[in-house]
């Protein structure tokens, strides 16, 4: 069980490193008179996804490609059913029009694409299903299209982000970036190494480890941010951030991971992929039920319940 403990402790430097990296890089960019638009679209967006990216790259290079799949799909499911669900329980979540008609459908499209490329057994009659390097490059291509949309959406002001940049000296900014990158990589290495040892010791599949330990740990920053926003009743853009995070996870992180090392999928993967699709459909449906374009407390509770039932089937 020490391997599990060490793996969990690895999330402390992982998340701390990501925070320092974003703070330092944002301060440097601001001193060079780079606009908030560019900082939000690049440094902040990529930095908040860096825990998942680092863990997945290290998992892919170490031969634990199952971690990559479980971490991405598990994080996507947690983002919607747990983070969005709990936030709605605290305070109903208002949904902006661009999120309803563009970003949620894009998120659903990404989930469907993932289901298609992960089913070689049924579509091609292969012996096993694999997310190949070609699939990974295709996902990265979708990511570039998504970034193109985000750029113009933010320029139009459809997706306004209140970016609070910390004031600090140039020396401190550089130190934070360097130290942040080091401990981010170190924390990721610790997590992957001890999680793989724990999986071997107890005969647990990489997919299960990815869906539980890794996805929960790498989703902690989004959970804390969304819950604080919900308690402050400042939730108007939270759902957009969560949907955007899911698109980053599927298109960029899984795309990069499978390009480095093709991901072989086990027999239970389709359950995860179908729940991933169901979670996104629930968001779209709930927006139009009851009163107003928002997700209320009852609907948030239903989302959390769906996750509990899903975990029951995964862990039984």
Buried (B, 14 or more C-beta within 10 A) or exposed (E): EEBBEBBBBBBEBBBBBBBBBBBBBBBBBBBEEBEBBEBBBBBBBBBBBBBBBBBBBBBBEBEBBBBBBBBBBBBBBBBBBBBBBBBBBBBBBBBBEBBBEBBBBBBBBBBBBBBEBBBBBEEEEEEEBBBBBEBBEBBBEBBEEBBEBBBEBBEEEBBBBEBEBEEBEEEBBBBBBEBBBBBBBBBBBBBBBBBBBBBEEEEBBBBBBBBBBBBBBBBBBBBEBBBEBBEEEEBBBBBBBBBBBBBBBBBBBBBBBBBBBBBBBBEBBBBBBEBBBBBBEBBBEBBEEEEEBBBBBEBBBBBBEBBEEBBEEBEE
